[in-house]
Amino acid sequence: MKLQQFYLNKNKYKTEEKHPSYVAQIKNEDGTYTKIASAWVSKDKDGNPSISVKFAEGLFLEGTPSYKPKPKASQGEVMDIPFE
């Protein structure tokens, strides 16, 4: 996957403080979206606003040393990256 642009959307399903504030997604060539990261809005030790980002486990982007192409989903199969 070559990352050129991603979307950071407010998590409309957040019901608990531990849930991410935002979810990052990329638009695939076929028009579908894949979640690539979660982000939490918080404050640092000095009280300044900060954002913590956790990338999806197993996500490797083209051009990075660990990149390995993932198999494409067969027709009718849905590939999704779970988030905590």
Backbone torsions as a table, in degrees:
resi	resn	phi	psi	omega
1	MET	NA	129.2	177.5
2	LYS	-103.0	119.2	-177.3
3	LEU	-87.5	115.8	177.2
4	GLN	-115.8	-31.8	-177.9
5	GLN	-156.5	142.4	174.0
6	PHE	-136.5	164.3	-178.0
7	TYR	-115.1	133.9	177.0
8	LEU	-111.8	108.3	-175.5
9	ASN	-112.3	143.4	175.8
10	LYS	-61.8	136.9	-179.5
11	ASN	-77.9	101.5	-177.7
12	LYS	-74.9	-7.3	179.6
13	TYR	-100.5	7.4	-179.0
14	LYS	-69.0	119.2	178.1
15	THR	-123.9	-12.1	179.7
16	GLU	-131.6	156.4	-178.3
17	GLU	-60.2	-31.9	-177.9
18	LYS	-75.1	-15.9	177.8
19	HIS	-71.5	146.8	-179.4
20	PRO	-64.8	146.8	177.5
21	SER	-76.1	-32.9	-178.3
22	TYR	-136.8	156.3	175.9
23	VAL	-126.9	131.4	178.3
24	ALA	-97.6	134.0	-179.6
25	GLN	-134.1	152.0	171.1
26	ILE	-114.9	151.9	176.8
27	LYS	-93.2	123.2	179.4
28	ASN	-78.0	164.4	-179.8
29	GLU	-59.4	-29.3	-178.9
30	ASP	-86.0	3.8	177.1
31	GLY	93.7	-7.7	177.2
32	THR	-83.5	169.3	-179.3
33	TYR	-117.7	146.2	176.8
34	THR	-124.1	128.2	176.7
35	LYS	-72.4	130.3	-179.4
36	ILE	-118.0	-16.9	-177.8
37	ALA	-163.6	162.5	173.0
38	SER	-124.0	150.7	-178.4
39	ALA	-136.7	140.6	179.0
40	TRP	-119.1	133.2	175.5
41	VAL	-91.6	130.5	179.9
42	SER	-152.6	-162.8	177.1
43	LYS	-127.4	145.4	177.2
44	ASP	-79.8	-178.0	-175.7
45	LYS	-61.4	-21.8	179.0
46	ASP	-94.9	2.9	179.0
47	GLY	87.7	7.0	178.3
48	ASN	-81.7	143.3	178.0
49	PRO	-60.4	140.9	177.3
50	SER	-146.2	163.1	178.0
51	ILE	-127.9	128.7	177.2
52	SER	-106.8	130.7	-177.1
53	VAL	-119.4	134.2	175.5
54	LYS	-121.5	118.4	178.3
55	PHE	-78.8	151.6	-178.9
56	ALA	-60.8	137.3	179.3
57	GLU	-62.3	135.6	178.5
58	GLY	82.6	5.4	-179.1
59	LEU	-87.6	120.7	177.1
60	PHE	-125.5	131.2	-178.2
61	LEU	-100.4	141.5	178.8
62	GLU	-53.3	135.0	179.9
63	GLY	98.8	-8.7	176.1
64	THR	-98.4	154.6	-176.1
65	PRO	-58.7	-30.3	-176.2
66	SER	-91.7	6.6	-173.9
67	TYR	-64.4	128.3	172.2
68	LYS	-136.9	122.7	-178.8
69	PRO	-57.2	136.2	177.5
70	LYS	-88.6	148.7	176.3
71	PRO	-66.2	145.2	177.8
72	LYS	-79.8	149.7	178.2
73	ALA	-68.5	139.3	175.2
74	SER	-74.5	164.0	-175.4
75	GLN	-57.5	128.4	179.0
76	GLY	91.6	-15.6	179.5
77	GLU	-88.4	139.8	179.5
78	VAL	-108.9	125.5	175.3
79	MET	-103.6	127.6	-178.3
80	ASP	-138.2	152.9	177.6
81	ILE	-106.0	118.7	-178.0
82	PRO	-73.8	147.7	176.5
83	PHE	-124.5	147.1	178.9
84	GLU	-80.9	NA	NA
